[in-house]
Amino acid sequence: MNTTGIDPSTLDVEDLLRELRSLHDTRHETLRHGSDDALENHNRRMLELEKEYLRRFPQREVDPARLR
């Protein structure tokens, strides 16, 4: 599935959430100042982790006020 980083399916919940938080925290800097390769890698890894989160938590708590 991925070419860099640990396979998200092997991460425990705490590690998965930490990885997601880290990527979300660095997103703006990567978008603004990262090379094309860095942005591509960031996009790929973020998608891998977010897909794994959604796979594990399909019934996640959704705030009805957040429709965007």
KAFEN-V862550 format. One record per backbone hydrogen bond with DSSP energy under -0.5 kcal/mol. CO is the residue of the C=O (numbers start at 1). NH is the residue of the N-H. E is the energy in kcal/mol with one decimal. If there is no record, write none. Layout:
# KAFEN-V862550
co->[CO:CO]
nh->[NH:NH]
e->[E:E]
This chain:
# KAFEN-V862550
co->[7:8:12:13:14:15:16:17:18:19:20:21:22:23:24:26:27:28:29:29:30:35:36:37:38:39:40:41:42:43:44:45:46:47:48:49:50:51:52:53:55:57:62:63:65]
nh->[10:11:16:17:18:19:20:21:22:23:24:25:26:27:27:30:31:32:33:34:34:39:40:41:42:43:44:45:46:47:48:49:50:51:52:53:54:55:56:57:58:60:64:66:67]
e->[-2.1:-1.2:-2.7:-2.6:-2.1:-2.6:-2.4:-2.5:-2.4:-2.3:-2.7:-2.4:-1.5:-0.8:-0.5:-2.3:-2.7:-2.5:-2.9:-0.5:-1.8:-2.5:-2.4:-2.7:-2.5:-2.7:-2.5:-2.6:-2.6:-2.3:-2.2:-2.5:-2.7:-2.6:-1.9:-2.3:-2.5:-2.2:-2.2:-2.3:-0.5:-1.5:-0.7:-2.2:-1.0]
